[in-house]
Amino acid sequence: MYLEWVSAAEGQRFAEIITAITDEVKAQGPFPVKEHRFKLDALIHTFKSEQARWVLGIERMLTEEGNVYGETLDPEEYGKFVVRKLIDEYEKSLVYLALKEGPKSVREIAGRVGMKVPHVAELVVDLQTKGKVSLSGHDGTITRFAAQG
């Protein structure tokens, strides 16, 4: 993983960084898109979300300008905050897209997305609160949920 800050005056350095990244990616060979389509779709869904755009857009305010109290975050702490928030949004995207395939129980969602049942239950509740998921019905004692929209 690369994270580099390059100013507009550092064209040569920028070119070297891009060349190194390109060489590393090429060395890994072709990416099996079909095998990873569901997770790629979840990533795309994540970065289209209002939450992801918001958290990525407030860096300068939180690290330089400060909040309403004039407090700023250390850039490293902000980076940790961003990663935590993006992971949370990605996991919600996985759950939402699993439900776009059709109604599922929490256990079925967990199996589809590879997460633990209690965590998926928390994500479903959060998505319900936001109006993105609703109760679909019951199969005996099993509750099923469906994606909205």
MODELLER restraints for C-alpha pairs under 7 A, 6 or more apart:
rsr = mdl.restraints
at = mdl.atoms
rsr.add(forms.Gaussian(group=physical.xy_distance, feature=features.Distance(at['CA:6:A'], at['CA:14:A']), mean=6.39, stdev=0.5))
rsr.add(forms.Gaussian(group=physical.xy_distance, feature=features.Distance(at['CA:42:A'], at['CA:90:A']), mean=6.32, stdev=0.5))
rsr.add(forms.Gaussian(group=physical.xy_distance, feature=features.Distance(at['CA:42:A'], at['CA:93:A']), mean=5.15, stdev=0.5))
rsr.add(forms.Gaussian(group=physical.xy_distance, feature=features.Distance(at['CA:42:A'], at['CA:94:A']), mean=5.37, stdev=0.5))
rsr.add(forms.Gaussian(group=physical.xy_distance, feature=features.Distance(at['CA:42:A'], at['CA:97:A']), mean=6.90, stdev=0.5))
rsr.add(forms.Gaussian(group=physical.xy_distance, feature=features.Distance(at['CA:43:A'], at['CA:90:A']), mean=6.22, stdev=0.5))
rsr.add(forms.Gaussian(group=physical.xy_distance, feature=features.Distance(at['CA:45:A'], at['CA:93:A']), mean=6.18, stdev=0.5))
rsr.add(forms.Gaussian(group=physical.xy_distance, feature=features.Distance(at['CA:46:A'], at['CA:52:A']), mean=6.62, stdev=0.5))
rsr.add(forms.Gaussian(group=physical.xy_distance, feature=features.Distance(at['CA:46:A'], at['CA:89:A']), mean=5.77, stdev=0.5))
rsr.add(forms.Gaussian(group=physical.xy_distance, feature=features.Distance(at['CA:46:A'], at['CA:90:A']), mean=5.29, stdev=0.5))
rsr.add(forms.Gaussian(group=physical.xy_distance, feature=features.Distance(at['CA:46:A'], at['CA:93:A']), mean=5.93, stdev=0.5))
rsr.add(forms.Gaussian(group=physical.xy_distance, feature=features.Distance(at['CA:47:A'], at['CA:53:A']), mean=6.76, stdev=0.5))
rsr.add(forms.Gaussian(group=physical.xy_distance, feature=features.Distance(at['CA:52:A'], at['CA:86:A']), mean=6.28, stdev=0.5))
rsr.add(forms.Gaussian(group=physical.xy_distance, feature=features.Distance(at['CA:55:A'], at['CA:82:A']), mean=6.43, stdev=0.5))
rsr.add(forms.Gaussian(group=physical.xy_distance, feature=features.Distance(at['CA:61:A'], at['CA:67:A']), mean=6.85, stdev=0.5))
rsr.add(forms.Gaussian(group=physical.xy_distance, feature=features.Distance(at['CA:62:A'], at['CA:72:A']), mean=5.26, stdev=0.5))
rsr.add(forms.Gaussian(group=physical.xy_distance, feature=features.Distance(at['CA:62:A'], at['CA:73:A']), mean=5.61, stdev=0.5))
rsr.add(forms.Gaussian(group=physical.xy_distance, feature=features.Distance(at['CA:63:A'], at['CA:72:A']), mean=5.01, stdev=0.5))
rsr.add(forms.Gaussian(group=physical.xy_distance, feature=features.Distance(at['CA:63:A'], at['CA:73:A']), mean=4.81, stdev=0.5))
rsr.add(forms.Gaussian(group=physical.xy_distance, feature=features.Distance(at['CA:63:A'], at['CA:74:A']), mean=6.03, stdev=0.5))
rsr.add(forms.Gaussian(group=physical.xy_distance, feature=features.Distance(at['CA:63:A'], at['CA:75:A']), mean=5.80, stdev=0.5))
rsr.add(forms.Gaussian(group=physical.xy_distance, feature=features.Distance(at['CA:64:A'], at['CA:72:A']), mean=6.22, stdev=0.5))
rsr.add(forms.Gaussian(group=physical.xy_distance, feature=features.Distance(at['CA:65:A'], at['CA:72:A']), mean=6.80, stdev=0.5))
rsr.add(forms.Gaussian(group=physical.xy_distance, feature=features.Distance(at['CA:66:A'], at['CA:72:A']), mean=4.29, stdev=0.5))
rsr.add(forms.Gaussian(group=physical.xy_distance, feature=features.Distance(at['CA:92:A'], at['CA:123:A']), mean=6.02, stdev=0.5))
rsr.add(forms.Gaussian(group=physical.xy_distance, feature=features.Distance(at['CA:94:A'], at['CA:113:A']), mean=6.21, stdev=0.5))
rsr.add(forms.Gaussian(group=physical.xy_distance, feature=features.Distance(at['CA:95:A'], at['CA:109:A']), mean=6.49, stdev=0.5))
rsr.add(forms.Gaussian(group=physical.xy_distance, feature=features.Distance(at['CA:95:A'], at['CA:113:A']), mean=6.84, stdev=0.5))
rsr.add(forms.Gaussian(group=physical.xy_distance, feature=features.Distance(at['CA:96:A'], at['CA:147:A']), mean=6.05, stdev=0.5))
rsr.add(forms.Gaussian(group=physical.xy_distance, feature=features.Distance(at['CA:98:A'], at['CA:109:A']), mean=6.36, stdev=0.5))
rsr.add(forms.Gaussian(group=physical.xy_distance, feature=features.Distance(at['CA:98:A'], at['CA:112:A']), mean=6.82, stdev=0.5))
rsr.add(forms.Gaussian(group=physical.xy_distance, feature=features.Distance(at['CA:99:A'], at['CA:146:A']), mean=5.27, stdev=0.5))
rsr.add(forms.Gaussian(group=physical.xy_distance, feature=features.Distance(at['CA:99:A'], at['CA:147:A']), mean=5.09, stdev=0.5))
rsr.add(forms.Gaussian(group=physical.xy_distance, feature=features.Distance(at['CA:100:A'], at['CA:146:A']), mean=6.93, stdev=0.5))
rsr.add(forms.Gaussian(group=physical.xy_distance, feature=features.Distance(at['CA:100:A'], at['CA:147:A']), mean=5.30, stdev=0.5))
rsr.add(forms.Gaussian(group=physical.xy_distance, feature=features.Distance(at['CA:102:A'], at['CA:146:A']), mean=6.40, stdev=0.5))
rsr.add(forms.Gaussian(group=physical.xy_distance, feature=features.Distance(at['CA:103:A'], at['CA:136:A']), mean=6.49, stdev=0.5))
rsr.add(forms.Gaussian(group=physical.xy_distance, feature=features.Distance(at['CA:103:A'], at['CA:144:A']), mean=5.79, stdev=0.5))
rsr.add(forms.Gaussian(group=physical.xy_distance, feature=features.Distance(at['CA:103:A'], at['CA:145:A']), mean=5.20, stdev=0.5))
rsr.add(forms.Gaussian(group=physical.xy_distance, feature=features.Distance(at['CA:103:A'], at['CA:146:A']), mean=4.51, stdev=0.5))
rsr.add(forms.Gaussian(group=physical.xy_distance, feature=features.Distance(at['CA:104:A'], at['CA:144:A']), mean=4.89, stdev=0.5))
rsr.add(forms.Gaussian(group=physical.xy_distance, feature=features.Distance(at['CA:104:A'], at['CA:145:A']), mean=5.47, stdev=0.5))
rsr.add(forms.Gaussian(group=physical.xy_distance, feature=features.Distance(at['CA:104:A'], at['CA:146:A']), mean=6.77, stdev=0.5))
rsr.add(forms.Gaussian(group=physical.xy_distance, feature=features.Distance(at['CA:105:A'], at['CA:142:A']), mean=6.63, stdev=0.5))
rsr.add(forms.Gaussian(group=physical.xy_distance, feature=features.Distance(at['CA:105:A'], at['CA:143:A']), mean=5.69, stdev=0.5))
rsr.add(forms.Gaussian(group=physical.xy_distance, feature=features.Distance(at['CA:105:A'], at['CA:144:A']), mean=4.36, stdev=0.5))
rsr.add(forms.Gaussian(group=physical.xy_distance, feature=features.Distance(at['CA:105:A'], at['CA:145:A']), mean=6.18, stdev=0.5))
rsr.add(forms.Gaussian(group=physical.xy_distance, feature=features.Distance(at['CA:106:A'], at['CA:117:A']), mean=6.43, stdev=0.5))
rsr.add(forms.Gaussian(group=physical.xy_distance, feature=features.Distance(at['CA:106:A'], at['CA:120:A']), mean=6.42, stdev=0.5))
rsr.add(forms.Gaussian(group=physical.xy_distance, feature=features.Distance(at['CA:106:A'], at['CA:121:A']), mean=6.05, stdev=0.5))
rsr.add(forms.Gaussian(group=physical.xy_distance, feature=features.Distance(at['CA:107:A'], at['CA:117:A']), mean=5.74, stdev=0.5))
rsr.add(forms.Gaussian(group=physical.xy_distance, feature=features.Distance(at['CA:110:A'], at['CA:116:A']), mean=5.88, stdev=0.5))
rsr.add(forms.Gaussian(group=physical.xy_distance, feature=features.Distance(at['CA:110:A'], at['CA:117:A']), mean=5.45, stdev=0.5))
rsr.add(forms.Gaussian(group=physical.xy_distance, feature=features.Distance(at['CA:110:A'], at['CA:120:A']), mean=6.03, stdev=0.5))
rsr.add(forms.Gaussian(group=physical.xy_distance, feature=features.Distance(at['CA:124:A'], at['CA:133:A']), mean=6.98, stdev=0.5))
rsr.add(forms.Gaussian(group=physical.xy_distance, feature=features.Distance(at['CA:127:A'], at['CA:133:A']), mean=5.46, stdev=0.5))
rsr.add(forms.Gaussian(group=physical.xy_distance, feature=features.Distance(at['CA:128:A'], at['CA:134:A']), mean=5.76, stdev=0.5))
rsr.add(forms.Gaussian(group=physical.xy_distance, feature=features.Distance(at['CA:132:A'], at['CA:147:A']), mean=5.90, stdev=0.5))
rsr.add(forms.Gaussian(group=physical.xy_distance, feature=features.Distance(at['CA:132:A'], at['CA:148:A']), mean=4.95, stdev=0.5))
rsr.add(forms.Gaussian(group=physical.xy_distance, feature=features.Distance(at['CA:132:A'], at['CA:149:A']), mean=6.97, stdev=0.5))
rsr.add(forms.Gaussian(group=physical.xy_distance, feature=features.Distance(at['CA:133:A'], at['CA:145:A']), mean=6.63, stdev=0.5))
rsr.add(forms.Gaussian(group=physical.xy_distance, feature=features.Distance(at['CA:133:A'], at['CA:146:A']), mean=5.60, stdev=0.5))
rsr.add(forms.Gaussian(group=physical.xy_distance, feature=features.Distance(at['CA:133:A'], at['CA:147:A']), mean=4.49, stdev=0.5))
rsr.add(forms.Gaussian(group=physical.xy_distance, feature=features.Distance(at['CA:133:A'], at['CA:148:A']), mean=5.33, stdev=0.5))
rsr.add(forms.Gaussian(group=physical.xy_distance, feature=features.Distance(at['CA:134:A'], at['CA:145:A']), mean=5.61, stdev=0.5))
rsr.add(forms.Gaussian(group=physical.xy_distance, feature=features.Distance(at['CA:134:A'], at['CA:146:A']), mean=5.52, stdev=0.5))
rsr.add(forms.Gaussian(group=physical.xy_distance, feature=features.Distance(at['CA:134:A'], at['CA:147:A']), mean=6.48, stdev=0.5))
rsr.add(forms.Gaussian(group=physical.xy_distance, feature=features.Distance(at['CA:134:A'], at['CA:148:A']), mean=6.76, stdev=0.5))
rsr.add(forms.Gaussian(group=physical.xy_distance, feature=features.Distance(at['CA:135:A'], at['CA:144:A']), mean=6.18, stdev=0.5))
rsr.add(forms.Gaussian(group=physical.xy_distance, feature=features.Distance(at['CA:135:A'], at['CA:145:A']), mean=4.55, stdev=0.5))
rsr.add(forms.Gaussian(group=physical.xy_distance, feature=features.Distance(at['CA:135:A'], at['CA:146:A']), mean=6.34, stdev=0.5))
rsr.add(forms.Gaussian(group=physical.xy_distance, feature=features.Distance(at['CA:136:A'], at['CA:144:A']), mean=5.27, stdev=0.5))
rsr.add(forms.Gaussian(group=physical.xy_distance, feature=features.Distance(at['CA:136:A'], at['CA:145:A']), mean=4.69, stdev=0.5))
rsr.add(forms.Gaussian(group=physical.xy_distance, feature=features.Distance(at['CA:136:A'], at['CA:146:A']), mean=5.47, stdev=0.5))
rsr.add(forms.Gaussian(group=physical.xy_distance, feature=features.Distance(at['CA:137:A'], at['CA:143:A']), mean=6.06, stdev=0.5))
rsr.add(forms.Gaussian(group=physical.xy_distance, feature=features.Distance(at['CA:137:A'], at['CA:144:A']), mean=5.37, stdev=0.5))
rsr.add(forms.Gaussian(group=physical.xy_distance, feature=features.Distance(at['CA:138:A'], at['CA:144:A']), mean=5.79, stdev=0.5))
